[in-house]
Amino acid sequence: MRHTALLAICLCAASTAFAQKKAPAGPGPKSKQELEAVNKMIQAATPDDKIAAVDALVTKYPKSDFKSIALFQAADAYSQKGDAAKAVVYAEETLEADPTSFAAEILIANVISAQTKDTDLDKAEKLARAEKSAKSGLEHLGTAQKSALFSLTDAQWTASKNGMAAQAWTALGNIANVQKKTDEAIADYEKGLALDPDPALMLRVGRALMAAKKNDEAIAWFDKAAAAPDSSEQIKKIAASDKARAKAAK
């Protein structure tokens, strides 16, 4: 997730600020040992290391102010590993610790919507849950305030919120796609792109347009994805492949 990279940077800055305080005041680590556990979580280089650090932190410091943030970090790590079931479990635990965690709600929406297939017998139930989570995430995001746990500038906070909102719209677009509501899916994806020009989401728009047999428009989006400043080599290869398929379908 693009959002979690900014979250890690802000956590790191916050932990440095806490380390410079002579005594804890307000939310934050309540001891040097807790701060060390938080830093270990932040500095974890792999998803497995992140998960281990989170489990150690919440087990030793169950009342930590970082508990919900830590649990979400584990949920995101499991999502990166492709373990959808555990990603959802940790996101649910995040919501137990903080019922207003828009990040956890939006992660649940994305994981479930991405895993749901048209042939699933419980498709309607899954999609209903994903839609409810995405919309609740957007609602909580709309009223969210900057946390004292983060050293965030106003610009960073806005970028973080926009990134999360874009992910919520991505989930809603995925849901519409599974329901074969192509026009609705495209509209939802474009709402996400208006907030965060993620090249991976541009590919989704292009593929939805291909499904609607709007191949020229799809090709334009594949070109945009490949030309995006933060487009990875993998995204560029996928865009080229999808563009070739769109051309062949014309």
C-alpha positions in Angstrom: 0.0 0.0 0.0 1.3 3.5 -0.9 -0.2 4.8 2.3 1.8 2.6 4.6 5.1 3.9 3.3 4.2 7.4 4.5 2.9 5.9 7.8 6.3 4.3 8.4 8.1 7.5 7.8 5.8 9.4 10.2 6.1 6.6 12.8 9.9 6.9 12.5 9.8 10.6 13.0 7.4 10.3 15.9 9.6 7.7 17.6 12.6 10.0 17.3 10.7 12.8 18.9 9.6 10.6 21.8 13.2 9.4 22.3 14.2 13.1 22.8 11.7 13.7 25.6 13.0 13.4 29.1 9.6 12.1 30.4 6.6 10.8 28.5 3.8 13.3 28.2 0.5 12.4 26.4 0.2 9.5 24.0 3.4 7.6 23.1 5.8 5.0 24.5 5.7 4.9 28.3 9.2 3.5 28.8 12.5 3.2 27.0 11.8 -0.5 26.5 8.4 0.1 24.9 10.1 2.7 22.6 12.7 0.1 21.6 9.9 -2.4 20.8 8.1 0.3 18.7 11.3 1.1 16.9 11.9 -2.6 16.2 8.5 -2.8 14.5 9.2 0.3 12.5 12.6 -0.9 11.3 11.5 -4.4 10.4 12.8 -5.1 6.9 10.5 -7.9 5.8 6.8 -8.7 6.4 7.7 -11.7 8.6 10.0 -9.5 10.7 7.2 -6.9 10.9 4.7 -9.5 12.1 7.1 -10.9 14.7 7.9 -7.3 16.0 4.1 -6.5 16.2 3.3 -9.7 18.1 6.2 -9.0 20.5 5.0 -5.4 21.1 1.3 -6.1 21.7 2.1 -9.1 23.9 4.5 -7.3 26.2 2.7 -4.0 26.1 -1.1 -4.8 25.6 -2.1 -1.3 26.7 0.4 0.5 24.4 -0.8 3.6 22.6 0.7 2.0 19.5 -1.5 -1.1 19.7 -4.0 -0.4 17.0 -1.3 1.0 14.7 0.9 -2.1 15.3 -1.9 -4.5 14.6 -2.7 -2.7 11.4 1.0 -3.0 10.4 0.7 -6.7 10.9 -2.5 -6.8 8.8 -0.7 -4.9 6.0 2.3 -7.3 6.3 0.1 -10.3 5.9 -1.6 -8.6 2.9 1.8 -8.1 1.3 2.5 -11.9 1.9 -0.7 -12.7 0.1 -2.3 -14.2 3.3 -5.7 -12.7 3.0 -7.2 -14.6 5.9 -4.6 -13.4 8.4 -4.7 -9.9 7.0 -8.4 -9.7 7.8 -7.9 -11.3 11.2 -5.3 -8.7 12.2 -7.4 -5.9 10.7 -10.4 -7.1 12.8 -8.1 -7.0 15.9 -7.1 -3.5 14.9 -10.8 -2.5 14.9 -11.2 -4.1 18.4 -8.4 -1.8 19.6 -9.7 1.2 17.7 -13.2 1.0 16.2 -12.6 4.1 14.1 -9.5 2.7 12.3 -10.3 3.7 8.7 -7.1 2.0 7.6 -8.2 -1.4 8.9 -11.7 -1.0 7.4 -10.3 -0.1 4.0 -7.8 -2.9 4.1 -10.6 -5.4 4.9 -12.6 -4.0 2.0 -9.7 -4.3 -0.5 -8.7 -7.8 0.6 -12.2 -9.2 0.5 -13.1 -7.5 -2.8 -9.9 -8.7 -4.4 -10.4 -12.3 -3.3 -14.1 -12.6 -4.2 -14.9 -14.4 -7.5 -18.1 -14.3 -9.5 -18.6 -18.1 -8.9 -18.3 -17.9 -5.1 -21.4 -19.2 -3.4 -21.1 -16.5 -0.7 -20.3 -13.8 -3.2 -23.2 -11.5 -2.1 -22.2 -11.8 1.6 -18.6 -11.1 0.9 -19.3 -8.1 -1.3 -21.8 -6.7 1.1 -19.2 -6.8 3.9 -16.5 -5.3 1.7 -18.8 -2.5 0.6 -19.8 -1.8 4.2 -16.2 -1.7 5.3 -15.2 0.7 2.5 -18.0 3.1 3.1 -17.4 3.0 6.9 -13.8 3.7 6.3 -14.6 6.7 4.1 -17.0 8.0 6.8 -14.4 7.6 9.6 -11.7 9.1 7.3 -13.9 12.2 6.8 -13.9 13.0 10.5 -10.4 11.8 11.3 -7.9 14.2 13.0 -4.1 14.0 13.0 -2.9 11.7 15.7 -0.4 12.9 18.3 1.5 9.7 17.7 2.6 11.0 14.3 4.9 13.8 13.2 2.8 14.9 10.3 2.7 18.1 8.4 -0.6 19.2 7.0 0.5 18.3 3.5 1.5 14.7 4.7 -1.8 14.3 6.5 -3.7 15.3 3.4 -1.7 13.0 1.2 -2.2 10.1 3.6 -6.0 10.7 3.8 -6.2 11.0 0.0 -4.2 7.8 -0.4 -6.5 5.9 2.0 -9.7 7.3 0.3 -8.4 6.3 -3.1 -8.0 2.7 -1.7 -11.6 2.8 -0.5 -12.7 3.8 -4.0 -10.6 1.0 -5.4 -12.4 -1.5 -3.3 -15.8 -0.1 -4.3 -14.7 -0.3 -7.9 -13.6 -3.9 -7.4 -16.9 -4.7 -5.9 -18.8 -3.2 -8.9 -16.5 -5.1 -11.2 -17.4 -8.5 -9.7 -21.0 -7.5 -9.9 -20.4 -6.7 -13.6 -21.4 -3.1 -13.1 -18.6 -1.9 -15.4 -19.6 1.8 -15.7 -19.9 2.0 -11.9 -16.5 0.4 -11.4 -14.8 2.8 -13.8 -16.5 5.8 -12.0 -15.3 4.5 -8.6 -11.7 3.9 -9.9 -11.6 7.4 -11.4 -12.7 8.9 -8.1 -9.8 7.2 -6.5 -7.4 8.5 -9.2 -8.6 12.0 -8.6 -7.2 11.7 -5.1 -4.1 9.6 -5.7 -2.7 9.0 -9.3 -1.6 5.5 -8.6 -0.5 3.8 -11.8 -1.8 0.4 -10.6 -5.2 1.9 -10.3 -4.8 3.3 -13.8 -4.4 -0.3 -15.0 -7.7 -1.2 -13.3 -9.5 1.6 -15.2 -8.0 0.3 -18.4 -9.0 -3.2 -17.8 -12.6 -2.2 -16.9 -12.8 -0.2 -20.1 -11.6 -3.2 -22.0 -14.4 -5.2 -20.4 -16.8 -2.5 -21.7 -15.2 -2.9 -25.1 -13.9 0.7 -25.0 -10.5 -0.3 -26.2 -9.3 3.1 -27.4 -10.0 4.6 -24.0 -8.4 1.5 -22.4 -5.2 2.0 -24.4 -5.1 5.7 -23.3 -5.1 4.6 -19.6 -2.5 1.9 -20.2 -0.3 4.6 -21.7 -0.9 6.8 -18.7 0.0 4.0 -16.3 3.3 3.4 -18.1 4.2 7.1 -18.3 3.3 7.8 -14.6 6.4 9.2 -12.8 6.2 6.5 -10.1 5.4 3.7 -12.4 7.6 0.6 -11.7 9.1 -1.7 -14.3 6.5 -4.3 -13.4 3.6 -1.8 -14.0 5.2 -0.8 -17.3 5.4 -4.4 -18.4 1.8 -5.1 -17.4 0.6 -1.9 -19.2 2.4 -2.9 -22.4 0.9 -6.4 -22.3 -2.6 -5.0 -21.6 -2.2 -2.4 -24.3 -1.3 -5.2 -26.8 -4.4 -7.1 -25.8 -6.6 -4.0 -26.2 -5.2 -3.3 -29.7 -5.8 -7.0 -30.7 -9.4 -6.7 -29.5 -10.2 -3.7 -31.6 
